[in-house]
Amino acid sequence: MQIPLQDIWEPTLRCLPAAQRERLESPEFFSQLQREVAKRILRIRDAEPSRAIKT
């Protein structure tokens, strides 16, 4: 997964209140985002039917 460059998000971020913008730019936000994405990927993977290899 790739996160778009900050330049792309800059106009949108400028529309947010300063407190929200600061939270989105914090290292803690990116750590939380990384954890949540990993959890969702695992949940999706675990929900898929297993694909046994037939020989």
PyMOL Python script that loads the backbone (N, CA, C, O; Angstrom):
from pymol import cmd

cmd.read_pdbstr("""\
ATOM      1  N   MET A   1       0.849  -1.168   0.000  1.00  0.00           N
ATOM      2  CA  MET A   1       0.000   0.000   0.000  1.00  0.00           C
ATOM      3  C   MET A   1       0.894   1.230   0.000  1.00  0.00           C
ATOM      4  O   MET A   1       1.888   1.300   0.723  1.00  0.00           O
ATOM      5  N   GLN A   2       0.525   2.176  -0.810  1.00  0.00           N
ATOM      6  CA  GLN A   2       1.277   3.421  -0.860  1.00  0.00           C
ATOM      7  C   GLN A   2       0.377   4.573  -0.424  1.00  0.00           C
ATOM      8  O   GLN A   2      -0.803   4.635  -0.770  1.00  0.00           O
ATOM      9  N   ILE A   3       0.957   5.459   0.329  1.00  0.00           N
ATOM     10  CA  ILE A   3       0.245   6.663   0.745  1.00  0.00           C
ATOM     11  C   ILE A   3       0.676   7.777  -0.189  1.00  0.00           C
ATOM     12  O   ILE A   3       1.872   7.975  -0.404  1.00  0.00           O
ATOM     13  N   PRO A   4      -0.288   8.517  -0.753  1.00  0.00           N
ATOM     14  CA  PRO A   4       0.082   9.604  -1.666  1.00  0.00           C
ATOM     15  C   PRO A   4       0.998  10.625  -0.993  1.00  0.00           C
ATOM     16  O   PRO A   4       0.972  10.800   0.225  1.00  0.00           O
ATOM     17  N   LEU A   5       1.789  11.277  -1.795  1.00  0.00           N
ATOM     18  CA  LEU A   5       2.704  12.301  -1.292  1.00  0.00           C
ATOM     19  C   LEU A   5       1.938  13.417  -0.600  1.00  0.00           C
ATOM     20  O   LEU A   5       0.788  13.706  -0.931  1.00  0.00           O
ATOM     21  N   GLN A   6       2.594  14.028   0.356  1.00  0.00           N
ATOM     22  CA  GLN A   6       1.960  15.098   1.121  1.00  0.00           C
ATOM     23  C   GLN A   6       1.509  16.244   0.213  1.00  0.00           C
ATOM     24  O   GLN A   6       0.501  16.892   0.494  1.00  0.00           O
ATOM     25  N   ASP A   7       2.244  16.499  -0.871  1.00  0.00           N
ATOM     26  CA  ASP A   7       1.872  17.584  -1.792  1.00  0.00           C
ATOM     27  C   ASP A   7       0.454  17.398  -2.327  1.00  0.00           C
ATOM     28  O   ASP A   7      -0.269  18.370  -2.545  1.00  0.00           O
ATOM     29  N   ILE A   8       0.072  16.156  -2.534  1.00  0.00           N
ATOM     30  CA  ILE A   8      -1.262  15.873  -3.072  1.00  0.00           C
ATOM     31  C   ILE A   8      -2.334  16.192  -2.031  1.00  0.00           C
ATOM     32  O   ILE A   8      -3.412  16.674  -2.377  1.00  0.00           O
ATOM     33  N   TRP A   9      -2.040  15.924  -0.759  1.00  0.00           N
ATOM     34  CA  TRP A   9      -3.002  16.127   0.318  1.00  0.00           C
ATOM     35  C   TRP A   9      -3.002  17.548   0.870  1.00  0.00           C
ATOM     36  O   TRP A   9      -3.925  17.924   1.593  1.00  0.00           O
ATOM     37  N   GLU A  10      -2.003  18.329   0.550  1.00  0.00           N
ATOM     38  CA  GLU A  10      -1.856  19.655   1.158  1.00  0.00           C
ATOM     39  C   GLU A  10      -3.106  20.536   1.022  1.00  0.00           C
ATOM     40  O   GLU A  10      -3.526  21.126   2.017  1.00  0.00           O
ATOM     41  N   PRO A  11      -3.719  20.651  -0.166  1.00  0.00           N
ATOM     42  CA  PRO A  11      -4.920  21.499  -0.260  1.00  0.00           C
ATOM     43  C   PRO A  11      -6.053  21.025   0.654  1.00  0.00           C
ATOM     44  O   PRO A  11      -6.759  21.843   1.243  1.00  0.00           O
ATOM     45  N   THR A  12      -6.224  19.719   0.769  1.00  0.00           N
ATOM     46  CA  THR A  12      -7.271  19.177   1.639  1.00  0.00           C
ATOM     47  C   THR A  12      -6.935  19.430   3.098  1.00  0.00           C
ATOM     48  O   THR A  12      -7.805  19.812   3.881  1.00  0.00           O
ATOM     49  N   LEU A  13      -5.678  19.218   3.469  1.00  0.00           N
ATOM     50  CA  LEU A  13      -5.270  19.439   4.858  1.00  0.00           C
ATOM     51  C   LEU A  13      -5.452  20.892   5.280  1.00  0.00           C
ATOM     52  O   LEU A  13      -5.789  21.166   6.432  1.00  0.00           O
ATOM     53  N   ARG A  14      -5.233  21.812   4.366  1.00  0.00           N
ATOM     54  CA  ARG A  14      -5.383  23.241   4.700  1.00  0.00           C
ATOM     55  C   ARG A  14      -6.822  23.589   5.056  1.00  0.00           C
ATOM     56  O   ARG A  14      -7.057  24.577   5.752  1.00  0.00           O
ATOM     57  N   CYS A  15      -7.785  22.803   4.596  1.00  0.00           N
ATOM     58  CA  CYS A  15      -9.200  23.061   4.898  1.00  0.00           C
ATOM     59  C   CYS A  15      -9.584  22.622   6.310  1.00  0.00           C
ATOM     60  O   CYS A  15     -10.623  23.031   6.827  1.00  0.00           O
ATOM     61  N   LEU A  16      -8.755  21.797   6.929  1.00  0.00           N
ATOM     62  CA  LEU A  16      -9.059  21.278   8.263  1.00  0.00           C
ATOM     63  C   LEU A  16      -8.651  22.265   9.348  1.00  0.00           C
ATOM     64  O   LEU A  16      -7.751  23.081   9.150  1.00  0.00           O
ATOM     65  N   PRO A  17      -9.318  22.185  10.497  1.00  0.00           N
ATOM     66  CA  PRO A  17      -8.868  22.988  11.642  1.00  0.00           C
ATOM     67  C   PRO A  17      -7.445  22.578  12.031  1.00  0.00           C
ATOM     68  O   PRO A  17      -7.039  21.439  11.798  1.00  0.00           O
ATOM     69  N   ALA A  18      -6.708  23.485  12.612  1.00  0.00           N
ATOM     70  CA  ALA A  18      -5.300  23.243  12.954  1.00  0.00           C
ATOM     71  C   ALA A  18      -5.119  22.003  13.826  1.00  0.00           C
ATOM     72  O   ALA A  18      -4.180  21.235  13.615  1.00  0.00           O
ATOM     73  N   ALA A  19      -6.002  21.797  14.800  1.00  0.00           N
ATOM     74  CA  ALA A  19      -5.862  20.645  15.702  1.00  0.00           C
ATOM     75  C   ALA A  19      -5.976  19.328  14.935  1.00  0.00           C
ATOM     76  O   ALA A  19      -5.207  18.399  15.181  1.00  0.00           O
ATOM     77  N   GLN A  20      -6.929  19.245  14.009  1.00  0.00           N
ATOM     78  CA  GLN A  20      -7.073  18.020  13.207  1.00  0.00           C
ATOM     79  C   GLN A  20      -5.866  17.824  12.302  1.00  0.00           C
ATOM     80  O   GLN A  20      -5.356  16.712  12.169  1.00  0.00           O
ATOM     81  N   ARG A  21      -5.421  18.884  11.694  1.00  0.00           N
ATOM     82  CA  ARG A  21      -4.265  18.818  10.792  1.00  0.00           C
ATOM     83  C   ARG A  21      -3.028  18.322  11.543  1.00  0.00           C
ATOM     84  O   ARG A  21      -2.275  17.492  11.034  1.00  0.00           O
ATOM     85  N   GLU A  22      -2.830  18.836  12.748  1.00  0.00           N
ATOM     86  CA  GLU A  22      -1.680  18.409  13.556  1.00  0.00           C
ATOM     87  C   GLU A  22      -1.765  16.929  13.907  1.00  0.00           C
ATOM     88  O   GLU A  22      -0.754  16.227  13.884  1.00  0.00           O
ATOM     89  N   ARG A  23      -2.968  16.447  14.235  1.00  0.00           N
ATOM     90  CA  ARG A  23      -3.120  15.019  14.551  1.00  0.00           C
ATOM     91  C   ARG A  23      -2.812  14.155  13.341  1.00  0.00           C
ATOM     92  O   ARG A  23      -2.153  13.122  13.466  1.00  0.00           O
ATOM     93  N   LEU A  24      -3.281  14.568  12.171  1.00  0.00           N
ATOM     94  CA  LEU A  24      -3.045  13.789  10.952  1.00  0.00           C
ATOM     95  C   LEU A  24      -1.574  13.779  10.546  1.00  0.00           C
ATOM     96  O   LEU A  24      -1.122  12.845   9.884  1.00  0.00           O
ATOM     97  N   GLU A  25      -0.841  14.788  10.929  1.00  0.00           N
ATOM     98  CA  GLU A  25       0.573  14.874  10.565  1.00  0.00           C
ATOM     99  C   GLU A  25       1.493  14.264  11.625  1.00  0.00           C
ATOM    100  O   GLU A  25       2.711  14.239  11.448  1.00  0.00           O
ATOM    101  N   SER A  26       0.920  13.777  12.719  1.00  0.00           N
ATOM    102  CA  SER A  26       1.748  13.258  13.814  1.00  0.00           C
ATOM    103  C   SER A  26       2.214  11.826  13.546  1.00  0.00           C
ATOM    104  O   SER A  26       1.527  11.066  12.863  1.00  0.00           O
ATOM    105  N   PRO A  27       3.375  11.461  14.080  1.00  0.00           N
ATOM    106  CA  PRO A  27       3.862  10.078  13.950  1.00  0.00           C
ATOM    107  C   PRO A  27       2.894   9.068  14.571  1.00  0.00           C
ATOM    108  O   PRO A  27       2.775   7.942  14.088  1.00  0.00           O
ATOM    109  N   GLU A  28       2.202   9.472  15.644  1.00  0.00           N
ATOM    110  CA  GLU A  28       1.249   8.572  16.293  1.00  0.00           C
ATOM    111  C   GLU A  28       0.119   8.189  15.338  1.00  0.00           C
ATOM    112  O   GLU A  28      -0.334   7.044  15.335  1.00  0.00           O
ATOM    113  N   PHE A  29      -0.330   9.136  14.538  1.00  0.00           N
ATOM    114  CA  PHE A  29      -1.393   8.845  13.576  1.00  0.00           C
ATOM    115  C   PHE A  29      -0.936   7.782  12.588  1.00  0.00           C
ATOM    116  O   PHE A  29      -1.680   6.850  12.285  1.00  0.00           O
ATOM    117  N   PHE A  30       0.280   7.920  12.088  1.00  0.00           N
ATOM    118  CA  PHE A  30       0.770   6.953  11.105  1.00  0.00           C
ATOM    119  C   PHE A  30       0.984   5.583  11.734  1.00  0.00           C
ATOM    120  O   PHE A  30       0.777   4.566  11.071  1.00  0.00           O
ATOM    121  N   SER A  31       1.388   5.534  12.985  1.00  0.00           N
ATOM    122  CA  SER A  31       1.511   4.251  13.684  1.00  0.00           C
ATOM    123  C   SER A  31       0.148   3.593  13.838  1.00  0.00           C
ATOM    124  O   SER A  31       0.000   2.393  13.608  1.00  0.00           O
ATOM    125  N   GLN A  32      -0.839   4.378  14.227  1.00  0.00           N
ATOM    126  CA  GLN A  32      -2.194   3.845  14.376  1.00  0.00           C
ATOM    127  C   GLN A  32      -2.734   3.384  13.028  1.00  0.00           C
ATOM    128  O   GLN A  32      -3.352   2.323  12.935  1.00  0.00           O
ATOM    129  N   LEU A  33      -2.507   4.162  12.000  1.00  0.00           N
ATOM    130  CA  LEU A  33      -2.961   3.805  10.659  1.00  0.00           C
ATOM    131  C   LEU A  33      -2.341   2.483  10.215  1.00  0.00           C
ATOM    132  O   LEU A  33      -3.026   1.623   9.661  1.00  0.00           O
ATOM    133  N   GLN A  34      -1.054   2.328  10.459  1.00  0.00           N
ATOM    134  CA  GLN A  34      -0.360   1.096  10.090  1.00  0.00           C
ATOM    135  C   GLN A  34      -0.959  -0.105  10.823  1.00  0.00           C
ATOM    136  O   GLN A  34      -1.175  -1.155  10.217  1.00  0.00           O
ATOM    137  N   ARG A  35      -1.225   0.042  12.113  1.00  0.00           N
ATOM    138  CA  ARG A  35      -1.816  -1.061  12.887  1.00  0.00           C
ATOM    139  C   ARG A  35      -3.205  -1.414  12.372  1.00  0.00           C
ATOM    140  O   ARG A  35      -3.533  -2.592  12.230  1.00  0.00           O
ATOM    141  N   GLU A  36      -4.019  -0.407  12.093  1.00  0.00           N
ATOM    142  CA  GLU A  36      -5.388  -0.658  11.641  1.00  0.00           C
ATOM    143  C   GLU A  36      -5.420  -1.314  10.265  1.00  0.00           C
ATOM    144  O   GLU A  36      -6.221  -2.217  10.026  1.00  0.00           O
ATOM    145  N   VAL A  37      -4.561  -0.870   9.373  1.00  0.00           N
ATOM    146  CA  VAL A  37      -4.503  -1.479   8.038  1.00  0.00           C
ATOM    147  C   VAL A  37      -4.098  -2.943   8.162  1.00  0.00           C
ATOM    148  O   VAL A  37      -4.687  -3.808   7.512  1.00  0.00           O
ATOM    149  N   ALA A  38      -3.101  -3.225   8.988  1.00  0.00           N
ATOM    150  CA  ALA A  38      -2.660  -4.612   9.184  1.00  0.00           C
ATOM    151  C   ALA A  38      -3.791  -5.468   9.743  1.00  0.00           C
ATOM    152  O   ALA A  38      -3.991  -6.595   9.291  1.00  0.00           O
ATOM    153  N   LYS A  39      -4.534  -4.948  10.722  1.00  0.00           N
ATOM    154  CA  LYS A  39      -5.653  -5.702  11.300  1.00  0.00           C
ATOM    155  C   LYS A  39      -6.707  -6.012  10.250  1.00  0.00           C
ATOM    156  O   LYS A  39      -7.225  -7.127  10.195  1.00  0.00           O
ATOM    157  N   ARG A  40      -7.024  -5.032   9.420  1.00  0.00           N
ATOM    158  CA  ARG A  40      -8.058  -5.239   8.398  1.00  0.00           C
ATOM    159  C   ARG A  40      -7.611  -6.232   7.339  1.00  0.00           C
ATOM    160  O   ARG A  40      -8.410  -7.043   6.871  1.00  0.00           O
ATOM    161  N   ILE A  41      -6.351  -6.176   6.960  1.00  0.00           N
ATOM    162  CA  ILE A  41      -5.833  -7.134   5.976  1.00  0.00           C
ATOM    163  C   ILE A  41      -5.925  -8.546   6.537  1.00  0.00           C
ATOM    164  O   ILE A  41      -6.351  -9.464   5.836  1.00  0.00           O
ATOM    165  N   LEU A  42      -5.531  -8.727   7.790  1.00  0.00           N
ATOM    166  CA  LEU A  42      -5.614 -10.050   8.411  1.00  0.00           C
ATOM    167  C   LEU A  42      -7.060 -10.524   8.513  1.00  0.00           C
ATOM    168  O   LEU A  42      -7.342 -11.701   8.288  1.00  0.00           O
ATOM    169  N   ARG A  43      -7.970  -9.627   8.848  1.00  0.00           N
ATOM    170  CA  ARG A  43      -9.383  -9.984   8.955  1.00  0.00           C
ATOM    171  C   ARG A  43      -9.923 -10.430   7.596  1.00  0.00           C
ATOM    172  O   ARG A  43     -10.659 -11.413   7.515  1.00  0.00           O
ATOM    173  N   ILE A  44      -9.566  -9.722   6.542  1.00  0.00           N
ATOM    174  CA  ILE A  44     -10.008 -10.089   5.191  1.00  0.00           C
ATOM    175  C   ILE A  44      -9.415 -11.429   4.797  1.00  0.00           C
ATOM    176  O   ILE A  44     -10.112 -12.295   4.270  1.00  0.00           O
ATOM    177  N   ARG A  45      -8.125 -11.596   5.054  1.00  0.00           N
ATOM    178  CA  ARG A  45      -7.450 -12.844   4.701  1.00  0.00           C
ATOM    179  C   ARG A  45      -8.073 -14.021   5.437  1.00  0.00           C
ATOM    180  O   ARG A  45      -8.298 -15.077   4.846  1.00  0.00           O
ATOM    181  N   ASP A  46      -8.350 -13.844   6.716  1.00  0.00           N
ATOM    182  CA  ASP A  46      -8.913 -14.929   7.513  1.00  0.00           C
ATOM    183  C   ASP A  46     -10.355 -15.244   7.126  1.00  0.00           C
ATOM    184  O   ASP A  46     -10.826 -16.359   7.354  1.00  0.00           O
ATOM    185  N   ALA A  47     -11.058 -14.280   6.548  1.00  0.00           N
ATOM    186  CA  ALA A  47     -12.442 -14.501   6.143  1.00  0.00           C
ATOM    187  C   ALA A  47     -12.546 -15.241   4.812  1.00  0.00           C
ATOM    188  O   ALA A  47     -13.592 -15.813   4.506  1.00  0.00           O
ATOM    189  N   GLU A  48     -11.482 -15.236   4.023  1.00  0.00           N
ATOM    190  CA  GLU A  48     -11.506 -15.922   2.732  1.00  0.00           C
ATOM    191  C   GLU A  48     -11.480 -17.426   2.952  1.00  0.00           C
ATOM    192  O   GLU A  48     -10.826 -17.915   3.873  1.00  0.00           O
ATOM    193  N   PRO A  49     -12.204 -18.168   2.091  1.00  0.00           N
ATOM    194  CA  PRO A  49     -12.130 -19.627   2.201  1.00  0.00           C
ATOM    195  C   PRO A  49     -10.709 -20.094   1.914  1.00  0.00           C
ATOM    196  O   PRO A  49     -10.019 -19.535   1.062  1.00  0.00           O
ATOM    197  N   SER A  50     -10.283 -21.122   2.634  1.00  0.00           N
ATOM    198  CA  SER A  50      -8.914 -21.603   2.416  1.00  0.00           C
ATOM    199  C   SER A  50      -8.812 -22.216   1.033  1.00  0.00           C
ATOM    200  O   SER A  50      -9.759 -22.810   0.519  1.00  0.00           O
ATOM    201  N   ARG A  51      -7.649 -22.056   0.453  1.00  0.00           N
ATOM    202  CA  ARG A  51      -7.412 -22.571  -0.897  1.00  0.00           C
ATOM    203  C   ARG A  51      -6.407 -23.707  -0.798  1.00  0.00           C
ATOM    204  O   ARG A  51      -5.197 -23.498  -0.885  1.00  0.00           O
ATOM    205  N   ALA A  52      -6.924 -24.896  -0.617  1.00  0.00           N
ATOM    206  CA  ALA A  52      -6.044 -26.060  -0.517  1.00  0.00           C
ATOM    207  C   ALA A  52      -5.465 -26.370  -1.889  1.00  0.00           C
ATOM    208  O   ALA A  52      -6.153 -26.275  -2.905  1.00  0.00           O
ATOM    209  N   ILE A  53      -4.208 -26.738  -1.900  1.00  0.00           N
ATOM    210  CA  ILE A  53      -3.540 -27.083  -3.156  1.00  0.00           C
ATOM    211  C   ILE A  53      -3.848 -28.534  -3.479  1.00  0.00           C
ATOM    212  O   ILE A  53      -3.574 -29.431  -2.682  1.00  0.00           O
ATOM    213  N   LYS A  54      -4.421 -28.758  -4.658  1.00  0.00           N
ATOM    214  CA  LYS A  54      -4.747 -30.119  -5.078  1.00  0.00           C
ATOM    215  C   LYS A  54      -3.570 -30.702  -5.834  1.00  0.00           C
ATOM    216  O   LYS A  54      -2.962 -30.036  -6.673  1.00  0.00           O
ATOM    217  N   THR A  55      -3.255 -31.951  -5.530  1.00  0.00           N
ATOM    218  CA  THR A  55      -2.144 -32.609  -6.239  1.00  0.00           C
ATOM    219  C   THR A  55      -2.654 -33.731  -7.091  1.00  0.00           C
ATOM    220  O   THR A  55      -1.869 -34.402  -7.763  1.00  0.00           O
TER     221      THR A  55
END
""", "prot")
cmd.dss("prot")
cmd.show_as("cartoon", "prot")
cmd.util.cbc("prot")
cmd.orient("prot")
